[in-house]
C-alpha cells in the first residue's frame, strides 16, 4: 500500500512538472503594443520604434520588427528582420517566422539563414523542431562551411550530432571535387560524407562513380562499393570495392576488378589492383588476365601478377610467375614476360615455351615481334638452345629440330618460315606422299643451318645448309632411346588451346569478403505521428503552417523511403 501511494505521488509530480513546462510564458519586451480585436482577436500587436521586439521562451530568443502575439496559445507570428537564437550554437534569420511555445516548433520563410559555429544553411522555407533538435527543408537549400558548398532539394539537420541528411539533386562542391548524389549524409564536424544511391565524385584528375560509399572531404580519401568505378584520362578501374586517395591519385580495387585501357585497347581483370596515376602504373594480381586487341584478334596474358607502366603511347606490360599466353593459332608459357608497346617486342623468360598448331618451340629466351603500325605478328626469335618439336601425324614419334638460334617469320599472323642456325640437328619421320601413308624411315641430319617452310602452320619443306650429314634409318634399326635429341621434352599436354585453358590446374582465388555499407536505419519522419499530433493539437488558425504542409512532407518522406527500398532490392 505504501508503494502504491508512492507511485501515485510520483505520477502526480511528473504530471505537474510537465504542465509547468507547458505553461511557461513567453516573455516579451516591445516599444509599443496595440490591440485590434476586430482584425486580430485575442492577439497583441507588437511594434518596434527605437528597438527591435524581443521575446524569450525556455532558452530561445526572438528579435523582429513586428509581431502578433496570441497569449492564450503562446503563439507568435514575427516579421521584419526576424532573428531566432538558441544558446550559442543556433541562430536563424528570416523575413517571416512563427513560433509555438506549446509545441516548441518554429517555422520560417523568405530568405531563411540558419547559422551554426561551423556552417550556414540558406533556404526558402525551414521547419525547426526544438524538442527533437532537428531542422528540415523541402524546397531547396544550400549549406556552406569554410571549404565546401552543399545543395539539395530536401534536407534535414540533426543538431545533436551535427549531421545533415540530403535528398534529391544533391551536390557538394569543394576545391578538389564535385559530388552529385541521390542521397548523402554529411557530418559537418569531421567532414565525413556517406552516399546512398547513384553518386558521382568528379575531381581534377578522376571521376568516381558508386551506389554506396564513404568520402572524407577533409583528407579526400574514400571507399566506393556497389557498381563502383574510377575514370582517369585513358583508364577506367572497376571493382566490387574501391579505395581512393584524390590527393595522391592512388586507387586500389578488390574483387572482380576490371581495368580498361583505351589507349592500347586492353582490358585487365583480376581480384586485386593498385593504380598509381601519377606514375602511370597499374598492378594487378589474383587471377590476373590481360586481353589486348590486335588486328581483330585478342592476345590474352595470364599470370600471378601483372604490371602496366608508362604513358599511354609508351605502355609496358610485365607478368610474373606462371605466365600463360593465348592467341588464335599461338599460345605459350614462361616464368615472366615483358611486352613493350613502342618496340612491339614481347619477351618471354624463364623456361619459355610457344605452341603454333602442332609445333612446340622452346629456348632460354623467346621474343615475339609485332608490327607497331598494323599490330600484326612480324617475326619470332628463340635463343639460345632453340628446339622445335612436332608430333608425327600418325603419332609414331616426334619430329625434332635443334639449334642455337631460331628466326621465324609471320604472314597474316601465321608462321610461314623458320631459320635455325649453328650446330643444327633434326629427326624427321619421313612418309610417302602427303605424310599420311607408309613410313619410309627416320631421318637424322646434322648441318650448320636449316630453313623450314610451313603451310597452315605445318612443316612443308626442309632445306639443309653446309656440312650436311644425313642418315635414314629403318624404324626397326633405330632404338627408341635414339629417337630423341638431347634436351628433348614434349609438353603437349600443357598446350593452351582456348582462353579457358589459361586457368587450367589453378584453384580459384579466395576472395576477401567485402564489408558493405548498409542503408541508414529508418528514423522517425520529421513529421512523424507524434509530431503531427503535437502540431494538430496546438495549431492555430492564424498560422501559415497548415495541416497540408506537414502532410505533404510526410508524402515526400514516404516516397523517399520507397525509392531507397527499391535501390536496396536492386
C-alpha positions as CSV (number, residue, x, y, z in Angstrom):
1,X,0.0,0.0,0.0
2,X,2.9,2.3,0.8
3,X,4.4,1.7,-2.6
4,X,1.1,2.4,-4.3
5,X,0.8,5.9,-2.7
6,X,4.5,6.5,-3.6
7,X,3.7,5.6,-7.2
8,X,0.7,7.9,-7.3
9,X,2.7,10.7,-5.8
10,X,5.4,10.2,-8.4
11,X,2.9,10.3,-11.3
12,X,1.3,13.4,-9.9
13,X,4.8,15.1,-9.6
14,X,5.7,14.2,-13.2
15,X,2.3,15.5,-14.5
16,X,2.7,18.8,-12.6
17,X,6.3,19.1,-13.9
18,X,5.2,18.6,-17.5
19,X,2.3,21.0,-17.0
20,X,4.6,23.6,-15.5
21,X,6.9,23.3,-18.6
22,X,4.0,23.6,-21.0
23,X,2.5,26.6,-19.2
24,X,5.8,28.6,-19.2
25,X,5.1,32.0,-20.6
26,X,6.8,33.8,-23.5
27,X,8.5,36.9,-22.1
28,X,8.1,40.0,-24.3
29,X,9.8,43.4,-24.5
30,X,8.3,45.8,-27.0
31,X,8.4,49.6,-27.6
32,X,4.7,49.7,-28.4
33,X,1.8,47.3,-28.0
34,X,-1.5,47.6,-29.9
35,X,-4.9,45.8,-29.5
36,X,-7.1,45.3,-32.6
37,X,-9.9,42.8,-31.6
38,X,-11.6,43.3,-35.0
39,X,-8.6,42.2,-37.2
40,X,-6.6,40.2,-34.6
41,X,-9.0,38.9,-31.9
42,X,-7.2,37.7,-28.8
43,X,-3.9,39.0,-30.0
44,X,-1.4,41.7,-29.1
45,X,0.3,43.6,-31.9
46,X,3.9,44.3,-31.1
47,X,5.7,47.2,-32.9
48,X,9.3,48.4,-32.7
49,X,10.1,52.1,-32.6
50,X,13.7,52.5,-31.5
51,X,14.5,48.9,-30.6
52,X,13.5,45.6,-32.1
53,X,10.9,43.5,-30.3
54,X,12.5,40.9,-28.0
55,X,10.9,37.6,-26.9
56,X,12.3,34.8,-24.8
57,X,10.9,31.3,-24.2
58,X,12.7,28.4,-22.5
59,X,16.1,29.1,-24.0
60,X,15.1,30.5,-27.3
61,X,15.3,34.2,-28.1
62,X,13.5,36.1,-30.9
63,X,14.0,39.5,-32.3
64,X,11.9,41.1,-35.0
65,X,10.4,44.5,-36.2
66,X,6.8,43.5,-35.9
67,X,4.9,40.6,-34.2
68,X,1.5,39.3,-33.5
69,X,1.3,37.5,-30.1
70,X,-1.5,35.2,-29.0
71,X,-1.0,34.9,-25.3
72,X,-3.6,32.1,-24.7
73,X,-2.0,29.7,-27.3
74,X,1.6,31.1,-26.7
75,X,1.8,31.6,-30.5
76,X,3.9,34.3,-32.2
77,X,3.9,35.5,-35.8
78,X,7.1,37.6,-36.4
79,X,8.1,39.6,-39.4
80,X,10.8,42.1,-40.5
81,X,14.4,41.2,-39.8
82,X,13.5,38.2,-37.8
83,X,16.2,36.5,-35.7
84,X,15.9,33.4,-33.5
85,X,18.7,32.3,-31.3
86,X,19.1,29.1,-29.3
87,X,22.1,29.3,-26.9
88,X,25.4,29.9,-28.5
89,X,25.1,27.3,-31.3
90,X,22.0,28.0,-33.3
91,X,21.0,31.3,-34.9
92,X,18.2,31.7,-37.6
93,X,17.3,34.8,-39.6
94,X,14.4,35.3,-42.0
95,X,11.8,37.8,-43.2
96,X,9.0,35.8,-41.5
97,X,8.7,33.3,-38.7
98,X,6.3,31.6,-36.4
99,X,6.9,30.1,-33.0
100,X,4.6,28.0,-30.9
101,X,5.6,27.9,-27.2
102,X,3.4,24.8,-26.6
103,X,4.9,22.7,-29.3
104,X,8.3,24.3,-29.3
105,X,8.1,24.3,-33.1
106,X,9.3,27.1,-35.4
107,X,8.5,27.8,-39.0
108,X,10.5,30.3,-41.0
109,X,10.1,31.5,-44.6
110,X,11.6,34.0,-47.1
111,X,15.4,34.3,-47.2
112,X,16.0,31.9,-44.3
113,X,19.5,31.7,-42.9
114,X,20.4,29.1,-40.3
115,X,23.9,29.6,-38.7
116,X,25.9,27.2,-36.6
117,X,29.6,27.6,-35.4
118,X,30.7,25.6,-38.4
119,X,28.3,26.3,-41.3
120,X,25.3,28.1,-42.7
121,X,22.1,26.9,-44.2
122,X,20.1,29.0,-46.7
123,X,16.6,28.0,-47.8
124,X,13.2,29.5,-48.7
125,X,11.3,27.6,-46.0
126,X,12.6,25.9,-42.9
127,X,10.9,23.9,-40.1
128,X,12.6,23.8,-36.8
129,X,11.6,21.3,-34.1
130,X,13.2,22.3,-30.7
131,X,12.1,19.2,-28.9
132,X,13.8,16.9,-31.5
133,X,16.6,19.4,-32.2
134,X,16.1,19.0,-35.9
135,X,15.6,21.4,-38.8
136,X,14.0,20.4,-42.1
137,X,13.5,21.9,-45.6
138,X,11.9,20.6,-48.7
139,X,12.0,23.4,-51.2
140,X,15.8,23.5,-51.9
141,X,18.6,24.5,-49.6
142,X,22.3,25.4,-49.6
143,X,24.8,24.6,-46.8
144,X,28.2,26.3,-46.7
145,X,31.2,25.8,-44.4
146,X,34.8,27.0,-44.7
147,X,35.6,24.9,-47.7
148,X,32.5,23.5,-49.4
149,X,29.0,24.2,-50.6
150,X,26.2,21.6,-50.4
151,X,22.9,21.9,-52.1
152,X,19.8,19.6,-52.3
153,X,16.1,19.7,-52.8
154,X,15.3,18.1,-49.4
155,X,17.4,18.3,-46.3
156,X,17.4,17.6,-42.6
157,X,19.8,18.8,-39.9
158,X,20.3,16.8,-36.7
159,X,21.7,19.4,-34.4
160,X,22.8,17.0,-31.6
161,X,25.2,15.0,-33.9
162,X,25.9,17.8,-36.4
163,X,24.6,15.7,-39.3
164,X,23.0,16.8,-42.5
165,X,20.9,14.3,-44.5
166,X,20.3,15.4,-48.1
167,X,17.9,14.0,-50.6
168,X,17.2,14.6,-54.3
169,X,19.5,16.6,-56.6
170,X,22.3,16.6,-54.0
171,X,25.6,18.4,-55.0
172,X,28.7,19.1,-53.0
173,X,31.4,21.4,-54.3
174,X,34.8,21.8,-52.7
175,X,38.2,23.0,-54.0
176,X,39.1,19.4,-55.0
177,X,35.8,17.7,-56.1
178,X,32.2,18.0,-57.1
179,X,29.9,15.3,-55.7
180,X,26.5,14.6,-57.1
181,X,24.2,12.1,-55.4
182,X,20.6,11.0,-54.8
183,X,21.1,10.7,-51.1
184,X,24.0,11.9,-49.0
185,X,24.7,12.2,-45.2
186,X,27.2,14.9,-44.2
187,X,28.8,15.2,-40.7
188,X,30.0,18.8,-40.5
189,X,32.3,18.3,-37.5
190,X,34.7,15.8,-39.2
191,X,33.8,16.3,-42.8
192,X,32.6,12.7,-43.4
193,X,30.2,12.0,-46.2
194,X,28.2,8.8,-46.7
195,X,26.4,8.3,-50.1
196,X,23.5,6.1,-50.9
197,X,22.2,5.6,-54.4
198,X,23.9,6.7,-57.7
199,X,26.7,9.0,-56.9
200,X,29.5,10.7,-58.9
201,X,32.6,12.3,-57.4
202,X,34.3,14.4,-60.1
203,X,37.9,15.6,-59.3
204,X,40.6,17.3,-61.2
205,X,42.3,14.0,-62.1
206,X,39.5,11.5,-61.9
207,X,35.8,10.8,-61.8
208,X,34.4,8.2,-59.3
209,X,31.0,6.5,-59.5
210,X,29.3,4.2,-57.0
211,X,26.0,3.5,-55.4
212,X,27.3,3.2,-51.8
213,X,30.3,4.9,-50.5
214,X,32.2,6.9,-47.9
215,X,34.3,10.0,-48.5
216,X,36.3,12.1,-46.1
217,X,36.1,15.6,-47.5
218,X,39.0,16.8,-45.3
219,X,41.5,14.2,-46.4
220,X,40.0,13.4,-49.8
221,X,40.1,9.7,-49.1
222,X,37.2,7.4,-49.6
223,X,35.7,4.0,-50.3
224,X,33.3,3.1,-53.1
225,X,31.2,0.0,-53.3
226,X,28.3,-1.3,-55.4
227,X,28.9,-0.8,-59.2
228,X,31.9,1.3,-58.3
229,X,34.4,2.7,-60.9
230,X,37.1,5.3,-61.3
231,X,37.6,7.0,-64.7
232,X,41.0,8.5,-65.4
233,X,42.2,10.1,-68.7
234,X,42.7,6.8,-70.6
235,X,41.9,4.3,-68.0
236,X,38.8,3.0,-66.1
237,X,39.0,0.9,-63.0
238,X,36.0,-1.2,-61.8
239,X,35.6,-3.4,-58.8
240,X,33.4,-4.6,-56.0
241,X,35.2,-2.3,-53.7
242,X,37.4,0.7,-54.4
243,X,39.7,2.7,-52.2
244,X,40.8,6.1,-53.5
245,X,43.0,9.0,-52.4
246,X,42.3,12.0,-54.6
247,X,45.4,13.9,-53.3
248,X,47.9,11.2,-54.2
249,X,45.9,9.9,-57.2
250,X,46.1,6.4,-55.8
251,X,43.3,3.8,-56.0
252,X,43.0,0.2,-55.2
253,X,40.2,-2.2,-56.3
254,X,39.2,-5.5,-54.7
255,X,37.2,-8.4,-56.1
256,X,36.0,-8.7,-59.7
257,X,38.2,-5.9,-60.8
258,X,38.5,-4.7,-64.4
259,X,41.0,-2.1,-65.7
260,X,40.0,-0.8,-69.2
261,X,42.9,1.0,-71.1
262,X,41.5,2.8,-74.1
263,X,45.0,4.0,-75.1
264,X,46.1,0.5,-76.2
265,X,42.7,-1.3,-76.4
266,X,43.4,-3.6,-73.4
267,X,41.3,-4.9,-70.6
268,X,42.9,-6.4,-67.5
269,X,40.8,-8.4,-65.0
270,X,41.7,-9.9,-61.6
271,X,40.6,-9.6,-58.0
272,X,43.1,-7.0,-56.7
273,X,44.5,-4.0,-58.3
274,X,46.5,-0.9,-57.4
275,X,46.6,2.2,-59.7
276,X,49.2,5.0,-59.4
277,X,48.0,7.6,-61.8
278,X,51.0,10.0,-61.4
279,X,53.3,7.1,-62.2
280,X,51.1,5.8,-65.0
281,X,51.2,2.3,-63.5
282,X,48.7,-0.4,-62.6
283,X,49.4,-3.5,-60.5
284,X,47.0,-6.5,-60.8
285,X,47.1,-9.8,-59.0
286,X,44.7,-12.7,-58.0
287,X,43.9,-14.4,-61.3
288,X,45.2,-11.5,-63.4
289,X,44.3,-11.6,-67.1
290,X,45.2,-9.0,-69.7
291,X,43.3,-9.0,-73.1
292,X,44.8,-6.8,-75.8
293,X,43.0,-6.4,-79.2
294,X,45.5,-6.9,-82.1
295,X,44.2,-6.8,-85.6
296,X,40.7,-8.0,-84.6
297,X,42.3,-10.9,-82.6
298,X,42.8,-10.6,-78.9
299,X,46.1,-11.6,-77.2
300,X,45.5,-12.9,-73.6
301,X,48.2,-12.9,-71.0
302,X,47.6,-14.5,-67.6
303,X,50.0,-14.6,-64.7
304,X,50.0,-14.4,-60.9
305,X,50.9,-10.7,-61.2
306,X,50.6,-8.2,-64.0
307,X,52.1,-4.7,-64.0
308,X,51.4,-2.0,-66.6
309,X,53.6,1.1,-66.6
310,X,54.3,4.1,-68.9
311,X,52.5,6.9,-70.7
312,X,49.5,5.9,-72.9
313,X,51.7,5.9,-76.1
314,X,54.6,4.0,-74.3
315,X,52.9,1.3,-72.3
316,X,55.0,-1.6,-70.9
317,X,53.3,-4.7,-69.5
318,X,55.2,-7.2,-67.3
319,X,53.9,-10.5,-66.0
320,X,55.4,-12.5,-63.2
321,X,55.1,-16.1,-62.0
322,X,53.5,-18.8,-64.2
323,X,52.8,-16.7,-67.2
324,X,50.4,-18.1,-69.8
325,X,49.6,-16.5,-73.2
326,X,46.9,-17.4,-75.7
327,X,46.2,-16.0,-79.2
328,X,44.4,-17.7,-82.1
329,X,47.0,-20.1,-83.7
330,X,49.5,-19.5,-80.9
331,X,49.9,-20.0,-77.2
332,X,52.7,-20.2,-74.6
333,X,54.1,-20.3,-71.1
334,X,57.0,-18.9,-69.2
335,X,58.1,-17.6,-65.8
336,X,58.0,-13.9,-66.7
337,X,57.0,-11.8,-69.7
338,X,57.8,-8.2,-70.9
339,X,55.6,-6.5,-73.5
340,X,56.8,-3.2,-75.0
341,X,54.2,-1.2,-76.9
342,X,56.7,1.1,-78.5
343,X,59.0,-1.5,-80.0
344,X,56.3,-4.2,-80.4
345,X,58.6,-6.7,-78.6
346,X,57.2,-9.4,-76.4
347,X,59.9,-11.1,-74.4
348,X,59.4,-14.4,-72.7
349,X,61.9,-15.5,-70.0
350,X,62.2,-18.5,-67.6
351,X,61.6,-21.8,-69.4
352,X,59.6,-20.2,-72.2
353,X,57.6,-22.4,-74.5
354,X,55.5,-21.5,-77.5
355,X,53.0,-23.6,-79.5
356,X,51.8,-22.9,-83.0
357,X,49.3,-25.6,-84.1
358,X,51.3,-28.9,-83.6
359,X,54.7,-27.1,-83.3
360,X,56.3,-26.8,-79.9
361,X,59.2,-24.3,-79.6
362,X,61.4,-23.8,-76.6
363,X,64.6,-22.0,-75.8
364,X,66.2,-19.9,-73.0
365,X,64.6,-16.7,-74.3
366,X,61.7,-16.2,-76.8
367,X,61.0,-12.9,-78.5
368,X,57.8,-12.2,-80.4
369,X,57.9,-9.1,-82.6
370,X,54.8,-7.3,-83.8
371,X,54.4,-4.6,-86.4
372,X,53.6,-1.5,-84.3
373,X,51.5,0.1,-87.1
374,X,49.5,-2.9,-88.3
375,X,49.6,-4.8,-84.9
376,X,50.2,-8.0,-86.8
377,X,52.8,-10.6,-85.8
378,X,56.0,-9.9,-87.7
379,X,58.8,-12.2,-86.6
380,X,60.0,-14.6,-83.9
381,X,63.4,-15.1,-82.2
382,X,64.3,-18.0,-79.9
383,X,67.8,-18.1,-78.4
384,X,69.9,-19.9,-77.3
385,X,69.1,-23.6,-77.3
386,X,66.3,-23.4,-79.7
387,X,64.2,-26.5,-80.0
388,X,61.2,-27.4,-82.2
389,X,59.1,-30.5,-81.6
390,X,56.2,-31.7,-83.7
391,X,54.3,-34.9,-83.1
392,X,54.3,-37.3,-86.1
393,X,51.0,-37.3,-87.9
394,X,50.4,-40.9,-87.0
395,X,51.8,-40.4,-83.5
396,X,54.7,-42.8,-84.2
397,X,57.1,-40.4,-82.6
398,X,58.3,-36.8,-82.8
399,X,59.8,-34.7,-85.5
400,X,62.6,-32.6,-83.9
401,X,64.7,-29.6,-84.9
402,X,67.5,-28.3,-82.7
403,X,70.0,-25.4,-82.9
404,X,71.4,-22.3,-81.2
405,X,69.2,-19.6,-82.6
406,X,65.8,-19.7,-84.3
407,X,64.3,-16.9,-86.5
408,X,60.7,-17.1,-87.5
409,X,58.6,-15.0,-90.0
410,X,54.9,-14.4,-89.9
411,X,52.4,-13.6,-92.7
412,X,48.9,-12.6,-91.7
413,X,49.7,-13.7,-88.1
414,X,50.7,-17.2,-89.2
415,X,54.2,-18.6,-89.1
416,X,55.4,-19.5,-92.6
417,X,59.2,-19.6,-92.4
418,X,61.7,-20.7,-89.7
419,X,65.6,-20.5,-89.9
420,X,67.8,-22.2,-87.4
421,X,71.5,-21.5,-87.1
422,X,74.6,-23.1,-85.5
423,X,75.0,-26.8,-84.9
424,X,71.6,-27.9,-86.0
425,X,70.2,-31.4,-85.6
426,X,67.0,-32.9,-86.9
427,X,65.0,-36.1,-86.6
428,X,62.1,-36.5,-89.0
429,X,59.7,-39.3,-89.7
430,X,59.6,-39.5,-93.5
431,X,56.4,-40.8,-95.1
432,X,55.2,-41.4,-98.6
433,X,53.1,-38.7,-100.3
434,X,51.4,-36.2,-98.0
435,X,52.7,-37.8,-94.8
436,X,49.6,-39.9,-94.1
437,X,51.0,-43.0,-95.8
438,X,53.6,-45.6,-95.1
439,X,56.6,-44.7,-93.0
440,X,59.8,-44.7,-95.2
441,X,62.2,-44.2,-92.3
442,X,63.5,-42.0,-89.6
443,X,66.0,-39.4,-90.9
444,X,68.7,-37.9,-88.7
445,X,70.5,-34.9,-90.1
446,X,73.4,-32.7,-88.9
447,X,74.1,-29.3,-90.6
448,X,75.2,-25.7,-90.0
449,X,71.8,-24.3,-90.6
450,X,68.2,-25.2,-91.6
451,X,65.3,-23.5,-93.3
452,X,61.8,-24.7,-92.7
453,X,58.8,-23.6,-94.8
454,X,55.4,-24.0,-93.3
455,X,51.9,-24.0,-94.7
456,X,48.9,-23.8,-92.4
457,X,51.4,-24.0,-89.5
458,X,52.6,-27.4,-90.7
459,X,56.2,-28.1,-92.0
460,X,56.0,-28.5,-95.8
461,X,59.7,-28.3,-96.9
462,X,63.1,-28.5,-95.2
463,X,66.4,-27.1,-96.6
464,X,69.8,-28.0,-95.0
465,X,72.9,-25.8,-95.5
466,X,76.7,-26.6,-95.1
467,X,78.3,-29.6,-93.6
468,X,75.3,-31.8,-94.0
469,X,75.4,-35.3,-92.6
470,X,72.3,-37.3,-93.2
471,X,71.3,-40.9,-92.2
472,X,68.0,-42.5,-93.0
473,X,67.1,-45.3,-90.6
474,X,64.6,-48.0,-90.9
475,X,62.2,-47.9,-88.0
476,X,63.4,-51.2,-86.6
477,X,67.0,-50.2,-86.9
478,X,66.8,-47.1,-84.7
479,X,66.3,-47.8,-80.9
480,X,63.6,-45.9,-79.0
481,X,66.3,-44.1,-76.9
482,X,68.0,-42.8,-80.1
483,X,64.9,-41.2,-81.5
484,X,65.2,-38.2,-79.2
485,X,67.7,-35.4,-79.5
486,X,69.5,-34.1,-76.4
487,X,67.2,-31.7,-74.5
488,X,64.0,-33.2,-75.9
489,X,60.9,-32.6,-73.7
490,X,57.5,-33.0,-75.1
491,X,54.9,-30.8,-73.2
492,X,51.9,-31.3,-75.5
493,X,49.6,-31.9,-72.5
494,X,50.3,-28.4,-71.3
495,X,49.3,-26.7,-74.6
496,X,46.8,-23.9,-74.2
497,X,44.1,-24.3,-76.9
498,X,41.5,-21.9,-75.6
499,X,41.0,-18.9,-73.3
500,X,39.7,-21.2,-70.6
501,X,42.9,-23.2,-70.6
502,X,44.8,-20.2,-69.3
503,X,43.5,-21.1,-65.8
504,X,43.8,-24.9,-66.2
505,X,45.0,-26.6,-63.0
506,X,44.6,-23.4,-60.9
507,X,42.5,-23.2,-57.8
508,X,40.0,-20.3,-57.7
509,X,41.4,-17.5,-55.5
510,X,40.0,-16.9,-52.1
511,X,38.2,-13.6,-52.2
512,X,38.1,-11.0,-49.5
513,X,34.7,-10.5,-48.0
514,X,33.6,-7.0,-48.8
515,X,32.1,-5.2,-45.9
516,X,29.1,-3.4,-47.3
517,X,27.7,0.0,-46.3
518,X,24.1,-0.6,-45.2
519,X,21.4,2.0,-45.7
520,X,20.8,4.1,-42.5
521,X,18.3,2.8,-40.2
522,X,14.8,4.2,-40.8
523,X,14.5,7.0,-38.4
524,X,11.2,8.7,-37.4
525,X,10.0,11.0,-40.1
526,X,10.4,14.7,-39.4
527,X,6.7,14.9,-39.3
528,X,6.1,11.6,-37.6
529,X,2.9,10.6,-35.9
530,X,4.0,12.1,-32.6
531,X,5.0,15.4,-34.2
532,X,1.8,15.6,-36.3
533,X,-0.3,15.0,-33.2
534,X,1.6,17.7,-31.3
535,X,1.1,20.2,-34.1
536,X,-2.5,19.4,-34.7
537,X,-3.4,19.7,-31.0
538,X,-1.8,23.2,-30.8
539,X,-2.1,24.7,-34.2
540,X,-3.9,28.0,-34.6
541,X,-6.0,29.2,-37.5
542,X,-3.8,32.2,-37.8
543,X,-0.7,30.1,-38.6
544,X,0.6,29.9,-42.2
545,X,1.7,26.4,-41.3
546,X,-1.3,24.3,-42.3
547,X,-2.0,20.6,-42.0
548,X,-1.3,20.0,-45.6
549,X,2.2,21.4,-45.2
550,X,3.4,18.6,-42.9
551,X,1.1,16.0,-44.6
552,X,2.8,16.9,-47.9
553,X,6.2,16.5,-46.1
554,X,5.1,13.0,-44.9
555,X,4.3,12.0,-48.5
556,X,7.7,13.2,-49.6
557,X,9.4,11.1,-46.8
558,X,7.3,8.1,-47.8
559,X,8.3,8.5,-51.5
560,X,12.0,8.8,-50.5
561,X,11.8,5.6,-48.4
562,X,10.1,3.7,-51.3
563,X,12.9,4.8,-53.6
564,X,15.6,3.7,-51.1
565,X,13.8,0.4,-50.7
566,X,13.8,-0.1,-54.5
567,X,17.5,0.7,-54.7
568,X,18.2,-1.8,-51.9
569,X,16.3,-4.6,-53.6
570,X,18.2,-3.9,-56.9
